[in-house]
Amino acid sequence: QVQVVESGGGLVQAGGSLRLSCSISGSTVSNNTVDWYRQSPGKQREWVAVISSGGSTKYRDSVEGRFTISRDNAKNTVNLDMGSLKSEETGIYYCSILVRGRSYWGQGTQVTVSS
């Protein structure tokens, strides 16, 4: 059974930084694609970043240069380092891993960016 657990969310001031972590059990981050999504209040869920099994990364335009997605194969985790955070980036951040054509999601972690 694949399980996904996000952590690291919290309250941060605008302009600050935060690291989110995605812990995976039942599969490996080194062999699968892992995405980060977020859902802000009153908005639809949106894709944020991805890291492929080969280690390549992509970001949505609005976070390019400020966010970094990475993985720690030894810990079987994927991290999202968020910098220069903006108040509109407040929301619940979700991690999803694609394993053999099926997506597995975590419960999300709340990120609140204060003005």
Residue pairs with C-beta under 8 A, 6 or more apart in sequence:
1 26
2 24
2 25
2 26
2 27
2 97
2 99
2 104
3 24
3 25
3 26
3 104
4 22
4 23
4 24
4 95
4 96
4 97
4 104
4 105
4 106
5 22
5 23
5 25
5 106
5 107
6 20
6 21
6 22
6 23
6 93
6 94
6 95
6 106
6 107
6 108
6 109
7 20
7 21
7 23
7 109
8 18
8 19
8 20
8 21
8 109
9 18
9 20
9 93
9 109
9 110
9 111
9 112
10 18
10 110
10 111
10 112
11 112
11 114
12 18
12 85
12 111
12 112
12 113
12 114
13 113
13 114
14 85
14 86
14 87
14 113
14 114
14 115
15 84
15 85
16 85
16 113
17 81
17 82
17 83
17 84
17 85
18 81
18 82
18 85
18 111
19 79
19 80
19 81
19 82
20 36
20 79
20 80
20 82
20 93
20 95
20 109
20 111
21 77
21 78
21 79
21 80
22 34
22 36
22 77
22 78
22 79
22 80
22 95
22 97
22 106
23 75
23 76
23 77
24 34
24 76
24 77
24 78
24 97
25 76
27 97
27 99
27 104
28 73
28 76
29 51
29 71
29 73
29 76
29 77
29 78
29 97
30 53
30 71
30 73
30 76
31 53
32 53
32 97
32 98
32 99
33 50
33 51
33 52
33 53
33 97
33 98
34 50
34 51
34 69
34 71
34 78
34 95
34 96
34 97
34 98
35 47
35 48
35 49
35 50
35 95
35 96
35 97
35 98
36 47
36 48
36 49
36 50
36 69
36 78
36 80
36 93
36 94
36 95
36 96
37 45
37 46
37 47
37 48
37 93
37 94
37 95
37 96
38 45
38 46
38 48
38 89
38 91
38 92
38 93
38 94
38 111
39 45
39 46
39 91
39 92
39 94
39 108
40 46
40 88
40 89
40 90
40 91
41 90
41 91
43 91
45 94
46 60
47 60
48 59
48 60
48 63
48 67
48 80
48 93
49 57
49 58
49 59
49 60
49 63
49 67
49 69
49 80
50 57
50 58
50 69
51 57
51 69
51 70
51 71
51 78
55 71
57 68
57 69
57 70
59 67
59 69
63 82
66 82
66 83
66 84
66 85
67 80
67 81
67 82
67 83
68 80
68 81
68 83
69 78
69 79
69 80
69 81
70 78
70 79
70 81
71 77
71 78
71 79
72 78
72 79
78 95
80 93
82 89
82 111
85 111
85 113
86 113
87 113
87 114
87 115
88 113
89 111
89 113
90 111
90 112
90 113
91 110
91 111
92 108
92 109
92 110
92 111
93 108
93 109
93 110
93 111
94 105
94 106
94 108
95 105
95 106
96 103
96 104
96 105
96 106
97 103
97 104
